[in-house]
Amino acid sequence: MSNSPVRKKYKVVYDRNNCIGAGSCVAIFPRRWIMNNADDKADLVGGKKDEKEMWIFEFTLEELEDFKSSAEVCPVQVIHIYDLESGEKLV
């Protein structure tokens, strides 16, 4: 049995289609959010688009506060954070 700690996982679900390009998320967490000059919307660095046109990215506790902050400042609330273990929506 391994003695390594279990790393809790989370995911961000980003509704890019409804992004208005305010850039608040980029200002808060520029390592994971960048502005796309082609359409002036934010891109989720490392995110993958699913079949529902949502952008998904899984991450660990180290990035939780930054992702939560970026979701909380979004004026149109298109960034959602979930705990993968419980399924609970955090933001």
A tleap script that builds the chain and sets N, CA, C and O, in Angstrom:
source leaprc.protein.ff14SB
mol = sequence {
  NMET SER ASN SER PRO VAL ARG LYS LYS TYR
  LYS VAL VAL TYR ASP ARG ASN ASN CYS ILE
  GLY ALA GLY SER CYS VAL ALA ILE PHE PRO
  ARG ARG TRP ILE MET ASN ASN ALA ASP ASP
  LYS ALA ASP LEU VAL GLY GLY LYS LYS ASP
  GLU LYS GLU MET TRP ILE PHE GLU PHE THR
  LEU GLU GLU LEU GLU ASP PHE LYS SER SER
  ALA GLU VAL CYS PRO VAL GLN VAL ILE HIE
  ILE TYR ASP LEU GLU SER GLY GLU LYS LEU
  CVAL
}
set mol.1.N position { 0.850 -1.191 0.000 }
set mol.1.CA position { 0.000 0.000 0.000 }
set mol.1.C position { 0.883 1.238 0.000 }
set mol.1.O position { 1.853 1.304 0.756 }
set mol.2.N position { 0.572 2.190 -0.810 }
set mol.2.CA position { 1.352 3.414 -0.954 }
set mol.2.C position { 1.083 4.377 0.192 }
set mol.2.O position { -0.042 4.473 0.684 }
set mol.3.N position { 2.114 5.082 0.609 }
set mol.3.CA position { 1.968 6.093 1.651 }
set mol.3.C position { 1.763 7.491 1.075 }
set mol.3.O position { 1.661 8.459 1.828 }
set mol.4.N position { 1.701 7.607 -0.238 }
set mol.4.CA position { 1.532 8.925 -0.842 }
set mol.4.C position { 0.122 9.444 -0.579 }
set mol.4.O position { -0.845 8.683 -0.612 }
set mol.5.N position { 0.015 10.757 -0.316 }
set mol.5.CA position { -1.317 11.316 -0.037 }
set mol.5.C position { -2.200 11.307 -1.278 }
set mol.5.O position { -1.718 11.438 -2.404 }
set mol.6.N position { -3.487 11.151 -1.055 }
set mol.6.CA position { -4.455 11.201 -2.144 }
set mol.6.C position { -4.638 12.670 -2.523 }
set mol.6.O position { -4.884 13.513 -1.661 }
set mol.7.N position { -4.518 12.965 -3.801 }
set mol.7.CA position { -4.665 14.338 -4.271 }
set mol.7.C position { -6.102 14.555 -4.706 }
set mol.7.O position { -6.576 13.962 -5.675 }
set mol.8.N position { -6.772 15.400 -3.981 }
set mol.8.CA position { -8.170 15.704 -4.290 }
set mol.8.C position { -8.249 16.402 -5.647 }
set mol.8.O position { -7.430 17.266 -5.962 }
set mol.9.N position { -9.232 16.020 -6.434 }
set mol.9.CA position { -9.374 16.565 -7.785 }
set mol.9.C position { -10.642 17.403 -7.903 }
set mol.9.O position { -11.666 17.150 -7.269 }
set mol.10.N position { -10.510 18.404 -8.746 }
set mol.10.CA position { -11.600 19.325 -9.040 }
set mol.10.C position { -11.670 19.491 -10.550 }
set mol.10.O position { -10.771 19.068 -11.278 }
set mol.11.N position { -12.746 20.110 -11.008 }
set mol.11.CA position { -12.788 20.457 -12.425 }
set mol.11.C position { -13.447 21.808 -12.596 }
set mol.11.O position { -14.320 22.210 -11.826 }
set mol.12.N position { -12.998 22.493 -13.633 }
set mol.12.CA position { -13.622 23.739 -14.037 }
set mol.12.C position { -14.399 23.430 -15.309 }
set mol.12.O position { -13.905 22.734 -16.197 }
set mol.13.N position { -15.604 23.947 -15.389 }
set mol.13.CA position { -16.442 23.822 -16.571 }
set mol.13.C position { -16.706 25.252 -17.043 }
set mol.13.O position { -17.287 26.063 -16.322 }
set mol.14.N position { -16.275 25.539 -18.248 }
set mol.14.CA position { -16.319 26.900 -18.781 }
set mol.14.C position { -17.224 26.960 -20.004 }
set mol.14.O position { -16.992 26.266 -20.994 }
set mol.15.N position { -18.244 27.786 -19.927 }
set mol.15.CA position { -19.200 27.986 -21.019 }
set mol.15.C position { -18.677 29.124 -21.903 }
set mol.15.O position { -19.131 30.263 -21.795 }
set mol.16.N position { -17.729 28.803 -22.770 }
set mol.16.CA position { -17.050 29.808 -23.579 }
set mol.16.C position { -18.004 30.528 -24.534 }
set mol.16.O position { -17.810 31.709 -24.825 }
set mol.17.N position { -19.026 29.836 -25.021 }
set mol.17.CA position { -19.973 30.452 -25.958 }
set mol.17.C position { -20.638 31.689 -25.363 }
set mol.17.O position { -20.964 32.625 -26.094 }
set mol.18.N position { -20.841 31.706 -24.059 }
set mol.18.CA position { -21.520 32.825 -23.411 }
set mol.18.C position { -20.566 33.812 -22.742 }
set mol.18.O position { -21.007 34.732 -22.053 }
set mol.19.N position { -19.278 33.628 -22.939 }
set mol.19.CA position { -18.281 34.572 -22.430 }
set mol.19.C position { -18.463 35.910 -23.151 }
set mol.19.O position { -18.714 35.939 -24.356 }
set mol.20.N position { -18.337 37.022 -22.410 }
set mol.20.CA position { -18.461 38.349 -23.025 }
set mol.20.C position { -17.100 39.039 -23.181 }
set mol.20.O position { -17.029 40.170 -23.661 }
set mol.21.N position { -16.025 38.358 -22.778 }
set mol.21.CA position { -14.689 38.907 -22.972 }
set mol.21.C position { -14.296 40.007 -22.009 }
set mol.21.O position { -13.483 40.862 -22.356 }
set mol.22.N position { -14.850 40.008 -20.816 }
set mol.22.CA position { -14.515 41.037 -19.827 }
set mol.22.C position { -13.045 40.945 -19.398 }
set mol.22.O position { -12.425 41.958 -19.075 }
set mol.23.N position { -12.498 39.735 -19.398 }
set mol.23.CA position { -11.093 39.553 -19.047 }
set mol.23.C position { -10.812 39.496 -17.560 }
set mol.23.O position { -9.647 39.470 -17.161 }
set mol.24.N position { -11.830 39.475 -16.739 }
set mol.24.CA position { -11.639 39.419 -15.285 }
set mol.24.C position { -10.887 38.157 -14.869 }
set mol.24.O position { -10.010 38.206 -14.007 }
set mol.25.N position { -11.231 37.038 -15.479 }
set mol.25.CA position { -10.568 35.773 -15.143 }
set mol.25.C position { -9.081 35.827 -15.483 }
set mol.25.O position { -8.250 35.296 -14.746 }
set mol.26.N position { -8.751 36.468 -16.599 }
set mol.26.CA position { -7.359 36.611 -17.026 }
set mol.26.C position { -6.581 37.449 -16.016 }
set mol.26.O position { -5.441 37.126 -15.683 }
set mol.27.N position { -7.193 38.512 -15.536 }
set mol.27.CA position { -6.535 39.384 -14.554 }
set mol.27.C position { -6.259 38.643 -13.242 }
set mol.27.O position { -5.235 38.869 -12.597 }
set mol.28.N position { -7.179 37.760 -12.857 }
set mol.28.CA position { -7.056 37.021 -11.596 }
set mol.28.C position { -6.093 35.840 -11.713 }
set mol.28.O position { -5.308 35.597 -10.797 }
set mol.29.N position { -6.141 35.103 -12.824 }
set mol.29.CA position { -5.395 33.834 -12.945 }
set mol.29.C position { -4.825 33.698 -14.352 }
set mol.29.O position { -5.279 32.850 -15.120 }
set mol.30.N position { -3.829 34.525 -14.703 }
set mol.30.CA position { -3.293 34.534 -16.071 }
set mol.30.C position { -2.570 33.255 -16.480 }
set mol.30.O position { -2.308 33.052 -17.665 }
set mol.31.N position { -2.246 32.401 -15.534 }
set mol.31.CA position { -1.609 31.135 -15.900 }
set mol.31.C position { -2.583 30.184 -16.594 }
set mol.31.O position { -2.176 29.369 -17.421 }
set mol.32.N position { -3.872 30.289 -16.257 }
set mol.32.CA position { -4.880 29.382 -16.834 }
set mol.32.C position { -5.869 30.054 -17.767 }
set mol.32.O position { -6.604 29.365 -18.474 }
set mol.33.N position { -5.910 31.389 -17.791 }
set mol.33.CA position { -6.838 32.110 -18.657 }
set mol.33.C position { -6.065 33.093 -19.513 }
set mol.33.O position { -5.240 33.849 -19.001 }
set mol.34.N position { -6.325 33.090 -20.813 }
set mol.34.CA position { -5.722 34.063 -21.721 }
set mol.34.C position { -6.807 34.590 -22.655 }
set mol.34.O position { -7.786 33.899 -22.938 }
set mol.35.N position { -6.623 35.806 -23.124 }
set mol.35.CA position { -7.583 36.368 -24.071 }
set mol.35.C position { -7.238 35.902 -25.477 }
set mol.35.O position { -6.071 35.884 -25.870 }
set mol.36.N position { -8.251 35.532 -26.217 }
set mol.36.CA position { -8.093 35.108 -27.599 }
set mol.36.C position { -8.369 36.326 -28.475 }
set mol.36.O position { -9.491 36.831 -28.508 }
set mol.37.N position { -7.349 36.792 -29.181 }
set mol.37.CA position { -7.491 38.001 -29.995 }
set mol.37.C position { -8.448 37.818 -31.180 }
set mol.37.O position { -8.966 38.799 -31.714 }
set mol.38.N position { -8.680 36.583 -31.586 }
set mol.38.CA position { -9.553 36.339 -32.735 }
set mol.38.C position { -11.011 36.708 -32.446 }
set mol.38.O position { -11.704 37.229 -33.320 }
set mol.39.N position { -11.475 36.438 -31.223 }
set mol.39.CA position { -12.878 36.734 -30.904 }
set mol.39.C position { -13.060 37.482 -29.581 }
set mol.39.O position { -14.185 37.684 -29.126 }
set mol.40.N position { -11.948 37.889 -28.969 }
set mol.40.CA position { -11.983 38.646 -27.711 }
set mol.40.C position { -12.714 37.932 -26.577 }
set mol.40.O position { -13.377 38.564 -25.755 }
set mol.41.N position { -12.583 36.603 -26.547 }
set mol.41.CA position { -13.103 35.808 -25.435 }
set mol.41.C position { -11.924 35.148 -24.740 }
set mol.41.O position { -10.839 35.031 -25.310 }
set mol.42.N position { -12.145 34.720 -23.509 }
set mol.42.CA position { -11.091 34.047 -22.754 }
set mol.42.C position { -10.963 32.592 -23.206 }
set mol.42.O position { -11.953 31.934 -23.529 }
set mol.43.N position { -9.731 32.111 -23.219 }
set mol.43.CA position { -9.447 30.695 -23.459 }
set mol.43.C position { -8.950 30.080 -22.163 }
set mol.43.O position { -8.191 30.706 -21.423 }
set mol.44.N position { -9.375 28.863 -21.891 }
set mol.44.CA position { -8.943 28.107 -20.729 }
set mol.44.C position { -7.714 27.303 -21.119 }
set mol.44.O position { -7.816 26.337 -21.876 }
set mol.45.N position { -6.563 27.691 -20.610 }
set mol.45.CA position { -5.303 27.035 -20.949 }
set mol.45.C position { -5.334 25.596 -20.427 }
set mol.45.O position { -5.491 25.370 -19.228 }
set mol.46.N position { -5.185 24.634 -21.327 }
set mol.46.CA position { -5.213 23.221 -20.972 }
set mol.46.C position { -6.591 22.597 -21.059 }
set mol.46.O position { -6.732 21.381 -20.927 }
set mol.47.N position { -7.614 23.418 -21.280 }
set mol.47.CA position { -8.989 22.919 -21.335 }
set mol.47.C position { -9.288 22.177 -22.625 }
set mol.47.O position { -8.669 22.425 -23.660 }
set mol.48.N position { -10.239 21.269 -22.549 }
set mol.48.CA position { -10.699 20.499 -23.704 }
set mol.48.C position { -12.195 20.690 -23.869 }
set mol.48.O position { -12.943 20.667 -22.891 }
set mol.49.N position { -12.632 20.878 -25.113 }
set mol.49.CA position { -14.059 21.081 -25.391 }
set mol.49.C position { -14.780 19.737 -25.398 }
set mol.49.O position { -14.308 18.775 -26.005 }
set mol.50.N position { -15.934 19.675 -24.716 }
set mol.50.CA position { -16.722 18.441 -24.701 }
set mol.50.C position { -17.825 18.508 -25.750 }
set mol.50.O position { -17.898 19.460 -26.527 }
set mol.51.N position { -18.673 17.502 -25.768 }
set mol.51.CA position { -19.728 17.405 -26.776 }
set mol.51.C position { -20.813 18.466 -26.603 }
set mol.51.O position { -21.595 18.699 -27.525 }
set mol.52.N position { -20.874 19.108 -25.443 }
set mol.52.CA position { -21.872 20.154 -25.197 }
set mol.52.C position { -21.291 21.547 -25.403 }
set mol.52.O position { -21.893 22.540 -24.996 }
set mol.53.N position { -20.116 21.622 -26.037 }
set mol.53.CA position { -19.445 22.903 -26.302 }
set mol.53.C position { -18.970 23.588 -25.023 }
set mol.53.O position { -18.770 24.803 -25.012 }
set mol.54.N position { -18.789 22.827 -23.949 }
set mol.54.CA position { -18.242 23.363 -22.706 }
set mol.54.C position { -16.759 23.007 -22.665 }
set mol.54.O position { -16.355 21.970 -23.190 }
set mol.55.N position { -15.961 23.851 -22.053 }
set mol.55.CA position { -14.537 23.602 -21.888 }
set mol.55.C position { -14.307 23.055 -20.491 }
set mol.55.O position { -14.772 23.631 -19.507 }
set mol.56.N position { -13.582 21.934 -20.403 }
set mol.56.CA position { -13.381 21.213 -19.148 }
set mol.56.C position { -11.884 21.132 -18.851 }
set mol.56.O position { -11.070 20.921 -19.751 }
set mol.57.N position { -11.539 21.302 -17.580 }
set mol.57.CA position { -10.157 21.124 -17.152 }
set mol.57.C position { -10.159 20.594 -15.721 }
set mol.57.O position { -10.796 21.172 -14.841 }
set mol.58.N position { -9.442 19.489 -15.491 }
set mol.58.CA position { -9.318 18.928 -14.147 }
set mol.58.C position { -8.038 19.438 -13.509 }
set mol.58.O position { -7.013 19.593 -14.172 }
set mol.59.N position { -8.115 19.696 -12.201 }
set mol.59.CA position { -6.967 20.244 -11.489 }
set mol.59.C position { -6.983 19.780 -10.037 }
set mol.59.O position { -7.930 19.128 -9.596 }
set mol.60.N position { -5.937 20.119 -9.302 }
set mol.60.CA position { -5.819 19.704 -7.905 }
set mol.60.C position { -5.945 20.913 -6.982 }
set mol.60.O position { -6.104 22.047 -7.435 }
set mol.61.N position { -5.872 20.650 -5.697 }
set mol.61.CA position { -6.064 21.659 -4.662 }
set mol.61.C position { -5.172 22.883 -4.840 }
set mol.61.O position { -5.565 23.991 -4.473 }
set mol.62.N position { -3.991 22.700 -5.393 }
set mol.62.CA position { -3.049 23.810 -5.554 }
set mol.62.C position { -3.634 24.972 -6.365 }
set mol.62.O position { -3.260 26.125 -6.151 }
set mol.63.N position { -4.532 24.679 -7.279 }
set mol.63.CA position { -5.114 25.732 -8.120 }
set mol.63.C position { -6.545 26.102 -7.739 }
set mol.63.O position { -7.153 26.957 -8.382 }
set mol.64.N position { -7.081 25.477 -6.715 }
set mol.64.CA position { -8.495 25.671 -6.369 }
set mol.64.C position { -8.838 27.129 -6.069 }
set mol.64.O position { -9.801 27.653 -6.629 }
set mol.65.N position { -8.091 27.785 -5.218 }
set mol.65.CA position { -8.436 29.155 -4.842 }
set mol.65.C position { -8.372 30.105 -6.035 }
set mol.65.O position { -9.220 30.987 -6.172 }
set mol.66.N position { -7.364 29.928 -6.904 }
set mol.66.CA position { -7.258 30.783 -8.088 }
set mol.66.C position { -8.425 30.554 -9.050 }
set mol.66.O position { -8.972 31.508 -9.602 }
set mol.67.N position { -8.807 29.284 -9.251 }
set mol.67.CA position { -9.958 29.016 -10.120 }
set mol.67.C position { -11.254 29.557 -9.499 }
set mol.67.O position { -12.086 30.129 -10.203 }
set mol.68.N position { -11.424 29.377 -8.192 }
set mol.68.CA position { -12.622 29.908 -7.535 }
set mol.68.C position { -12.687 31.427 -7.679 }
set mol.68.O position { -13.749 31.982 -7.961 }
set mol.69.N position { -11.561 32.093 -7.487 }
set mol.69.CA position { -11.534 33.551 -7.611 }
set mol.69.C position { -11.874 33.990 -9.024 }
set mol.69.O position { -12.614 34.955 -9.216 }
set mol.70.N position { -11.335 33.286 -10.016 }
set mol.70.CA position { -11.631 33.663 -11.403 }
set mol.70.C position { -13.107 33.440 -11.727 }
set mol.70.O position { -13.690 34.206 -12.494 }
set mol.71.N position { -13.711 32.412 -11.158 }
set mol.71.CA position { -15.145 32.172 -11.369 }
set mol.71.C position { -15.981 33.250 -10.688 }
set mol.71.O position { -16.975 33.714 -11.246 }
set mol.72.N position { -15.583 33.642 -9.495 }
set mol.72.CA position { -16.363 34.617 -8.722 }
set mol.72.C position { -16.356 36.009 -9.348 }
set mol.72.O position { -17.321 36.754 -9.179 }
set mol.73.N position { -15.290 36.384 -10.070 }
set mol.73.CA position { -15.234 37.719 -10.674 }
set mol.73.C position { -15.853 37.772 -12.067 }
set mol.73.O position { -16.004 38.857 -12.628 }
set mol.74.N position { -16.209 36.639 -12.627 }
set mol.74.CA position { -16.794 36.617 -13.963 }
set mol.74.C position { -18.163 37.297 -13.935 }
set mol.74.O position { -19.053 36.852 -13.211 }
set mol.75.N position { -18.347 38.371 -14.716 }
set mol.75.CA position { -19.616 39.106 -14.660 }
set mol.75.C position { -20.811 38.339 -15.224 }
set mol.75.O position { -21.955 38.683 -14.925 }
set mol.76.N position { -20.570 37.314 -16.027 }
set mol.76.CA position { -21.681 36.550 -16.596 }
set mol.76.C position { -21.733 35.113 -16.068 }
set mol.76.O position { -22.511 34.296 -16.560 }
set mol.77.N position { -20.917 34.815 -15.085 }
set mol.77.CA position { -20.928 33.520 -14.386 }
set mol.77.C position { -20.900 32.316 -15.325 }
set mol.77.O position { -21.750 31.429 -15.243 }
set mol.78.N position { -19.911 32.302 -16.216 }
set mol.78.CA position { -19.777 31.180 -17.146 }
set mol.78.C position { -18.664 30.200 -16.737 }
set mol.78.O position { -18.353 29.264 -17.473 }
set mol.79.N position { -18.074 30.426 -15.565 }
set mol.79.CA position { -17.020 29.551 -15.044 }
set mol.79.C position { -17.572 28.854 -13.808 }
set mol.79.O position { -17.996 29.507 -12.854 }
set mol.80.N position { -17.565 27.517 -13.830 }
set mol.80.CA position { -18.130 26.727 -12.737 }
set mol.80.C position { -17.072 25.754 -12.224 }
set mol.80.O position { -16.342 25.149 -13.008 }
set mol.81.N position { -16.996 25.609 -10.896 }
set mol.81.CA position { -16.001 24.752 -10.260 }
set mol.81.C position { -16.727 23.629 -9.517 }
set mol.81.O position { -17.683 23.872 -8.779 }
set mol.82.N position { -16.254 22.390 -9.725 }
set mol.82.CA position { -16.858 21.218 -9.094 }
set mol.82.C position { -15.808 20.387 -8.361 }
set mol.82.O position { -14.657 20.304 -8.789 }
set mol.83.N position { -16.218 19.779 -7.260 }
set mol.83.CA position { -15.417 18.786 -6.552 }
set mol.83.C position { -15.707 17.451 -7.242 }
set mol.83.O position { -16.852 17.000 -7.256 }
set mol.84.N position { -14.690 16.824 -7.807 }
set mol.84.CA position { -14.925 15.589 -8.563 }
set mol.84.C position { -15.331 14.414 -7.663 }
set mol.84.O position { -16.058 13.524 -8.104 }
set mol.85.N position { -14.873 14.406 -6.426 }
set mol.85.CA position { -15.185 13.310 -5.533 }
set mol.85.C position { -16.652 13.323 -5.122 }
set mol.85.O position { -17.322 12.292 -5.168 }
set mol.86.N position { -17.148 14.483 -4.721 }
set mol.86.CA position { -18.520 14.573 -4.225 }
set mol.86.C position { -19.522 14.995 -5.305 }
set mol.86.O position { -20.724 14.768 -5.168 }
set mol.87.N position { -19.011 15.618 -6.389 }
set mol.87.CA position { -19.892 16.142 -7.413 }
set mol.87.C position { -20.458 17.510 -7.066 }
set mol.87.O position { -21.195 18.100 -7.857 }
set mol.88.N position { -20.112 18.020 -5.871 }
set mol.88.CA position { -20.629 19.304 -5.396 }
set mol.88.C position { -20.115 20.458 -6.231 }
set mol.88.O position { -18.931 20.529 -6.558 }
set mol.89.N position { -21.013 21.356 -6.571 }
set mol.89.CA position { -20.626 22.585 -7.274 }
set mol.89.C position { -20.140 23.577 -6.221 }
set mol.89.O position { -20.870 23.906 -5.287 }
set mol.90.N position { -18.905 24.051 -6.377 }
set mol.90.CA position { -18.319 24.967 -5.420 }
set mol.90.C position { -18.565 26.422 -5.789 }
set mol.90.O position { -18.735 27.269 -4.913 }
set mol.91.N position { -18.583 26.710 -7.080 }
set mol.91.CA position { -18.863 28.061 -7.588 }
set mol.91.C position { -19.655 27.899 -8.863 }
set mol.91.O position { -20.019 28.891 -9.494 }
savepdb mol mol.pdb
quit
